[in-house]
Amino acid sequence: MALSMTEPTGTASQTGLDHDAIVIGAGMSGMYQLIRLRQLGLRVRVFEAGTGVGGTWYWNRYPGARFDSESYSYGYSFDPELLQDWSWSEHFAPQPETLRYLNHVADKYDLRRDIQFEARVASAHYQDATRSWTVTLEDGSRHSSRFLITAIGVLSAPTLPRIEGIDSFQGQSWHTARWPKEGVDFTGKRVAVIGTGATGVQTIQEVAKTAGHLTVFQRTPNWCAPLHNRPITEEEQRQIKASYPEIFRRCQETFSCFLHTADPRGTFEVTKEEREAFYEQLYASPGFGIWVGNFKDMLTDRAANKEISDFAARKIRERVKDPKVAEMLIPTNHGFGTRRLPLETRYYEVYNQPNVLLVDSKATPIERITPTGIRTSAAEYEFDIIIYATGFDALTGAFDRIDLRGADGLRLKEAWAGGARTFMGMMVEGFPNMLMLLGPHTALGNIPRSIEYNVDWVTALLRHMQAKGLTRVAARPEAVRAWTEHVMSCAEGLLTFEVDSWMTGVNRNVEGKQTRTVARYAGSAPAYRAWCDEVAGGGYRELVLD
């Protein structure tokens, strides 16, 4: 079944298919994949549920949303001209600026002509007879393509808490990932924020600036560290633009593609005084250095992790005036860095404000949302606004919300019922011609660096198929088994996998996700790329190509 994929593949073509490739999602991965597929001469359609491009940065408009990767390490690296014609204003850019950047990219490469907005995918079914995918949108329209590429993100399926009465509240309420475009005025309002993960931390520190009164409902405190953001000076801007090759080379070398990587020393290879000075240096430095640039054994040795946890706890006690509140903000069920580390700007100082109250919703659980506010086991609170900073059904959630069926009608949700099984996080056994960008078990870290690599790998595979006149690609079962076993082995010995979090597949707000799994690849990005490069360099022997 040979096909020259440079041929138009509309309904009048020899295939009878509408497109060569359908991409789900117009975030950073979908946008870059569109650019690369066009270069192959393919006829591509991107379906995007929102009204504009940007993905994460389109949906997450909540107050305080911003990078915690350095801006100049986060943007696209594929076009030197783009790098020079865009100037980031801050070391860690806020959401509005990032969305402007992605719209600039869409304008520069004329991407919107191949993107259909307000087009949420309801189902995608593989057709064995035609080696193609049929994609059905929520409006009932059907579209066919040879290849299906998912660019739906790892944190894109928001979850509300399982609390009775959510729909009964008569005030204003939003999930942070569904924030109104026009923004919200908190001045003088009684505001509740439920959740203190990374999103909650960013939201709380902004809302507290203007709210009449803010009540934070915290089930599990998280370790946080200072972001230390500031504007980029003109001289720094010149240095950044002159240094992009070195910046991105550094990102390629580090464990998780950040500008930081682990210190080669062990925690107890230095004196207590040296250790304390190193922690102070990291705490005073911008970005994720204190998480991914700490001593090499911080996330594998319990005693080492206790050292940095004790240091972080002391910092919280120094910054929060009320000792009881400080203790409420110190995690006791996980060590520093074993869950995703939120970066903050005067977050802990918020709790020194007289208009801010912290409620322990584990000690006094929320019983229900009432028409006027929130009722816990201990009290009833009245609010004008309720904000749900309750996160996402991570990694697999966005896949679960689409009726995805592979060969012989196999449902992806059923195939992954016991945990995701993939080949390099990009392919699934039994789902031919489906390629995932940032699927489960792919390298994460500084996300755009992973995006560009995965898109380029997928593009190279399709170029190979194009050159050979091939129309079907499937992962061999033994390849899926080997990769899944490798992912499991990478998790061994890591304290992270002894903790309930989205990184271990746990979400109390999602049915069936209360048991820990190895939900993400824990190896290094260079090791991940080496594995993928070996597959491509070996002629894709791990795949069935015909």
C-alpha positions in Angstrom: 0.0 0.0 0.0 2.5 2.6 -1.1 1.7 6.3 -1.1 3.8 9.3 -1.9 2.8 11.5 0.9 3.8 14.6 -1.0 0.7 14.0 -3.1 -2.4 16.0 -2.0 -4.5 13.6 0.0 -7.9 15.3 -0.1 -11.1 13.4 -1.0 -10.3 13.6 -4.7 -6.9 11.9 -4.2 -6.0 8.3 -4.7 -6.4 7.6 -1.0 -9.8 9.1 -0.4 -8.5 10.6 2.9 -9.1 14.1 3.9 -5.6 14.6 5.3 -2.2 13.0 5.6 -2.0 13.9 9.3 -4.3 15.2 11.9 -2.8 16.8 15.0 -4.8 17.2 18.1 -3.9 20.4 20.0 -2.4 23.7 19.0 -0.1 24.2 21.9 3.7 24.4 21.7 4.0 20.8 20.4 1.1 21.0 18.0 2.4 24.2 16.5 5.9 23.0 16.0 4.7 19.7 14.6 2.6 21.6 12.0 5.7 23.5 10.9 7.7 20.3 10.5 4.9 18.4 8.7 4.5 21.2 6.2 8.2 20.9 5.4 7.5 17.3 4.4 4.8 18.5 2.0 2.0 16.8 4.0 -1.5 18.0 4.1 -2.2 18.6 7.8 -5.1 19.7 9.9 -4.8 20.7 13.5 -7.9 20.5 15.8 -7.8 22.8 18.8 -10.6 23.0 21.4 -9.8 26.6 22.3 -10.3 29.8 20.3 -6.6 30.4 19.9 -3.1 28.8 19.9 -1.0 28.4 23.0 -2.2 25.2 24.8 -1.1 25.5 28.4 -0.5 29.2 28.0 -3.9 29.7 26.4 -5.9 27.9 29.1 -4.0 28.8 32.2 -4.7 32.6 32.5 -5.1 32.6 36.3 -3.4 35.4 38.2 0.3 34.8 38.8 0.8 32.1 36.0 4.3 32.2 34.7 7.4 30.2 33.8 9.6 28.5 36.3 12.1 27.7 33.6 14.2 30.6 32.5 12.4 32.3 29.6 15.3 32.1 27.2 15.7 28.4 27.8 12.0 27.8 27.3 11.1 29.3 23.9 11.5 27.5 20.6 15.1 27.0 19.4 14.6 25.8 15.8 14.9 29.1 14.0 17.8 31.5 14.7 15.8 34.4 13.2 12.9 33.8 15.7 15.4 33.8 18.6 16.7 37.2 17.5 13.4 38.9 16.8 11.8 38.1 20.1 12.9 39.7 23.4 11.7 38.3 26.7 11.0 41.0 29.3 11.6 38.9 32.4 13.8 36.0 33.5 10.6 34.0 34.2 7.9 35.3 31.8 4.3 35.8 32.9 1.5 34.0 31.0 0.3 37.0 29.0 3.8 37.5 27.5 4.1 33.8 26.8 0.8 33.8 25.0 1.9 36.8 22.9 5.1 35.0 22.0 3.1 31.9 20.8 0.8 34.1 18.8 3.8 35.8 17.3 5.1 32.3 16.3 1.7 31.5 14.7 1.8 34.8 12.8 5.4 34.4 11.6 4.8 30.9 10.2 1.1 31.5 9.1 0.0 28.5 11.2 -3.7 29.4 11.7 -4.7 28.5 8.1 -4.2 24.8 9.0 -5.8 25.0 12.5 -9.5 24.6 13.2 -10.4 26.3 16.5 -13.3 25.4 18.8 -12.9 21.9 17.5 -12.8 19.5 20.4 -12.1 15.9 19.4 -14.6 13.4 20.8 -13.3 10.2 19.3 -10.5 8.8 17.0 -10.8 5.3 15.6 -8.3 3.4 13.6 -9.5 1.8 10.4 -7.7 -1.4 9.6 -9.0 -1.7 6.1 -7.7 1.8 5.0 -4.8 2.1 7.4 -6.2 5.4 8.5 -7.8 7.2 11.4 -11.3 8.6 11.6 -11.6 11.6 13.9 -15.0 12.8 15.0 -15.4 16.2 16.6 -17.9 17.1 19.3 -20.0 18.9 16.6 -20.4 15.5 14.8 -18.1 16.2 11.8 -15.8 13.4 10.7 -12.3 13.7 9.3 -9.9 11.1 8.0 -6.2 10.9 7.9 -3.3 8.5 7.5 -1.6 9.6 10.7 -2.9 10.8 14.1 -0.6 12.8 16.2 -1.6 13.8 19.7 -0.3 17.1 21.0 -2.6 17.2 24.0 -0.1 17.9 26.8 0.7 16.3 30.1 -1.2 18.7 32.3 -4.3 19.7 30.2 -7.3 17.8 31.7 -8.4 19.9 34.7 -10.1 18.2 37.6 -12.5 19.6 40.2 -12.5 18.2 43.7 -15.1 15.5 44.5 -17.1 17.7 46.8 -20.9 17.9 46.9 -22.7 21.1 46.0 -20.2 22.6 43.6 -22.9 23.6 41.2 -25.0 25.2 44.0 -22.6 28.1 44.7 -24.3 31.4 43.8 -21.1 33.5 43.6 -18.3 33.3 41.0 -16.2 30.2 40.8 -13.5 28.9 38.4 -10.9 26.2 38.0 -7.6 27.9 37.4 -7.3 26.2 34.0 -10.6 27.7 32.8 -10.0 31.2 33.8 -12.2 34.0 32.2 -10.3 35.9 29.5 -11.6 39.2 30.9 -9.9 38.6 34.2 -11.3 38.9 37.7 -11.3 41.8 40.1 -10.7 40.6 43.7 -10.8 44.1 45.3 -12.7 43.9 48.6 -14.0 40.4 47.8 -14.1 37.4 50.1 -12.1 34.8 48.2 -11.5 31.1 48.7 -8.7 29.1 47.1 -8.8 25.3 47.3 -5.4 23.8 46.7 -1.8 24.6 47.3 0.1 22.9 44.5 2.2 24.9 42.0 -0.9 26.6 40.5 -2.4 27.4 43.9 0.9 28.9 45.1 1.0 31.3 42.1 -2.6 32.2 42.4 -2.6 32.7 46.2 0.3 35.1 46.2 -1.4 37.3 43.6 -5.0 37.2 45.0 -3.8 38.2 48.4 -2.6 41.5 47.1 -6.1 42.9 46.5 -8.7 40.5 48.1 -10.7 41.9 51.0 -10.2 38.5 52.7 -8.5 35.3 51.4 -9.1 31.9 52.9 -6.8 29.1 51.7 -8.0 25.5 52.0 -4.9 23.3 52.2 -5.1 19.5 52.2 -1.4 18.8 51.7 1.4 21.5 52.1 4.1 21.5 49.4 7.7 22.5 49.8 8.3 25.8 47.9 11.4 27.8 47.0 11.9 31.4 45.9 11.7 32.1 42.2 13.8 35.3 42.4 12.4 36.7 39.2 13.3 40.2 37.8 13.3 42.1 34.5 15.9 41.4 31.9 18.2 44.4 31.4 19.2 45.6 27.9 22.7 44.3 28.5 21.4 40.9 29.6 19.2 40.9 26.5 22.2 41.3 24.2 24.1 38.6 26.1 21.2 36.2 25.9 20.8 36.7 22.2 24.5 36.2 21.6 24.6 33.1 23.7 21.6 31.1 22.4 23.8 28.3 20.9 25.5 27.8 24.3 22.2 28.1 26.2 20.5 25.3 24.2 23.7 23.2 24.2 23.6 23.4 28.0 19.9 22.3 28.0 20.9 19.3 25.9 23.5 18.3 28.3 21.6 18.5 31.6 19.5 15.8 33.2 16.1 17.4 32.6 17.0 20.1 30.0 17.0 23.0 32.6 20.0 25.3 32.8 20.7 23.5 36.2 21.9 20.0 36.8 22.8 18.0 39.9 26.0 18.9 41.9 28.5 16.0 41.5 29.0 15.8 45.2 27.1 13.8 47.8 25.4 15.6 50.7 27.7 14.1 53.3 30.9 14.5 51.2 31.1 18.1 52.5 31.1 19.5 56.0 27.9 20.7 57.7 29.1 24.3 57.3 29.8 23.8 53.6 26.5 22.1 53.1 24.6 24.9 54.8 26.4 27.5 52.7 25.5 25.6 49.5 21.8 25.4 50.5 21.8 29.1 51.2 23.4 29.8 47.9 20.8 27.7 46.1 17.9 29.3 48.1 19.1 32.7 47.0 19.5 31.8 43.3 16.8 32.1 40.7 14.9 29.1 39.3 15.0 25.4 39.8 18.7 25.1 41.0 17.6 24.1 44.5 15.6 21.2 43.1 17.6 19.9 40.1 21.0 21.5 40.9 21.3 20.2 44.5 23.6 17.4 45.8 23.4 14.3 43.6 21.9 12.1 46.3 19.1 14.4 47.4 16.4 12.3 45.8 17.9 8.9 46.5 19.2 9.0 50.1 16.8 9.5 52.9 19.3 11.1 55.2 20.4 13.4 52.5 16.9 14.4 51.7 16.2 15.0 55.4 19.1 17.6 55.5 17.6 19.7 52.7 14.0 19.2 54.1 15.1 20.5 57.5 16.8 23.5 55.9 13.6 24.3 53.9 11.5 23.9 57.1 13.7 26.4 58.9 13.2 28.9 56.1 9.5 28.6 56.4 9.6 29.1 60.1 11.8 32.2 59.5 9.4 33.7 57.0 6.0 32.9 58.7 5.4 34.9 61.9 2.8 32.6 63.5 4.5 29.4 64.6 1.3 27.4 64.3 0.7 28.6 60.7 4.3 27.9 59.9 4.0 24.3 61.0 0.8 23.9 58.9 2.9 24.9 55.9 5.7 22.4 56.5 5.1 19.1 54.7 5.3 16.0 56.9 4.3 13.3 54.3 7.1 13.8 51.8 10.6 15.1 51.6 11.8 18.2 49.8 11.8 17.8 46.0 10.0 14.4 46.0 7.0 16.1 44.5 6.9 18.8 41.9 8.5 21.9 43.5 6.5 25.2 43.2 8.6 28.3 42.9 7.2 31.4 44.7 7.5 35.1 45.2 6.7 36.0 48.8 4.2 33.2 49.1 5.0 32.4 52.7 4.7 36.1 53.6 1.1 36.1 52.4 0.2 34.2 55.6 1.5 37.1 57.7 -1.3 39.3 56.3 -4.3 39.9 58.6 -6.7 39.3 55.7 -5.4 35.8 55.0 -6.6 32.6 56.8 -5.1 29.1 56.3 -7.5 26.2 56.8 -6.2 22.6 57.2 -8.8 20.7 55.1 -7.3 17.4 56.1 -8.0 18.1 59.8 -11.3 19.7 59.1 -12.5 18.3 55.7 -14.7 20.3 53.3 -18.1 18.7 53.6 -19.8 20.6 50.8 -20.0 23.7 48.7 -23.0 25.7 49.8 -24.9 28.4 47.9 -23.0 31.0 49.9 -19.6 29.4 50.4 -17.9 26.4 51.9 -18.8 24.2 54.9 -16.2 22.1 56.6 -16.5 19.7 59.5 -15.7 22.6 61.9 -17.2 25.8 60.4 -19.1 27.4 57.6 -17.5 30.2 55.5 -19.1 32.7 53.2 -17.4 33.8 50.0 -17.9 35.9 46.9 -15.5 33.9 44.8 -14.2 30.3 45.0 -11.1 29.3 43.0 -10.4 25.7 42.4 -6.6 25.2 42.1 -7.1 21.5 42.1 -4.8 20.5 39.3 -5.1 18.0 36.5 -5.7 14.4 35.6 -2.0 14.3 34.6 -0.2 12.4 31.9 -3.0 10.1 30.7 -6.1 12.2 31.6 -6.3 14.0 28.3 -6.1 10.7 26.5 -8.9 9.2 28.7 -11.2 12.0 27.7 -11.1 11.1 24.0 -12.6 7.8 22.8 -9.4 6.5 21.3 -9.6 3.0 19.6 -6.9 1.2 17.8 -6.8 -2.0 15.8 -9.7 -4.3 16.3 -11.5 -1.6 18.3 -9.1 -1.7 21.2 -9.8 1.1 23.6 -6.8 3.0 24.8 -8.3 3.5 28.3 -8.7 -0.2 28.6 -5.2 -0.9 27.2 -3.8 1.4 29.9 -6.1 0.2 32.7 -3.2 -1.2 34.7 -0.9 1.8 33.9 0.4 3.2 30.7 2.5 1.0 28.4 4.3 2.8 25.6 7.2 2.7 23.3 9.5 5.6 24.1 6.3 7.5 25.2 5.5 8.1 21.6 3.7 4.9 20.4 1.2 2.4 21.9 1.0 -1.3 21.0 -2.2 -1.9 19.0 -2.5 1.7 17.8 -0.9 1.9 14.4 -0.1 5.3 12.8 -0.8 7.0 16.2 2.2 9.1 17.4 2.2 10.9 20.8 4.1 14.1 21.6 4.8 14.2 25.3 2.9 11.0 25.9 3.3 9.0 29.1 6.9 7.8 29.7 8.5 10.4 27.6 11.2 12.7 29.0 9.7 15.8 30.6 11.7 18.5 32.5 12.0 21.7 30.6 9.0 20.9 28.3 9.8 22.8 25.1 13.2 21.1 24.9 11.4 17.7 25.0 8.8 18.9 22.6 11.3 19.9 19.9 13.1 16.6 20.2 10.0 14.5 20.0 8.5 16.4 17.1 11.8 16.1 15.2 11.9 12.4 15.9 8.3 11.9 14.7 9.1 14.0 11.6 12.1 11.9 10.8 10.1 8.7 11.1 7.5 10.1 8.7 10.2 11.3 6.3 11.6 7.7 6.3 8.2 6.3 5.6 7.7 8.9 2.8 10.9 7.9 1.2 10.1 4.2 1.3 6.5 4.6 0.2 5.2 3.1 3.5 1.7 3.8 5.0 1.7 2.0 8.3 3.8 2.0 11.4 3.2 0.0 14.6 5.3 -0.6 17.7 6.4 -4.2 18.2 5.1 -5.8 21.4 8.6 -6.7 22.5 9.7 -3.1 22.0 6.9 -1.8 24.2 7.7 -4.4 26.8 11.4 -3.5 26.8 10.8 0.3 27.0 8.2 -0.1 29.8 10.6 -2.3 31.8 13.3 0.4 31.3 10.9 3.1 32.6 10.2 0.9 35.6 13.9 0.4 36.3 14.6 4.1 36.1 12.2 4.6 39.0 14.0 2.2 41.3 15.6 3.8 44.3 14.0 7.2 43.8 12.2 8.7 46.8 9.8 10.4 44.4 8.1 7.1 43.7 7.3 6.6 47.4 5.1 9.6 47.4 1.5 10.2 46.2 1.5 12.8 43.4 0.6 13.3 39.8 4.1 12.1 38.9 3.2 8.7 40.5 -0.3 8.6 38.9 -2.3 9.5 42.0 -5.2 11.9 41.9 -7.8 11.6 44.6 -10.3 13.5 42.4 -10.2 10.9 39.6 -11.8 7.5 40.0 -9.3 4.7 39.7 -6.2 6.8 40.3 -5.6 6.2 44.0 -2.8 3.7 43.5 0.8 4.6 42.7 2.2 3.7 39.4 5.3 4.6 37.5 3.5 7.3 35.6 6.5 9.2 34.2 9.9 8.5 32.8 12.5 9.2 35.5 15.7 8.8 33.5 17.7 11.6 32.1 16.8 13.5 28.9 20.2 12.6 27.3 19.6 8.9 28.0 16.1 9.2 26.6 17.4 10.8 23.4 20.1 8.2 23.1 17.6 5.4 23.2 15.4 7.1 20.6 18.4 8.0 18.4 19.5 4.4 18.4 16.0 3.3 17.2 16.2 5.7 14.3 19.8 5.0 13.5 19.1 1.3 13.4 16.4 1.6 10.8 13.4 1.4 13.2 13.8 -2.3 13.8 11.6 -2.0 16.9 8.7 -0.9 14.6 6.6 -2.8 12.1 6.8 -0.6 8.9 4.9 -1.6 5.8 
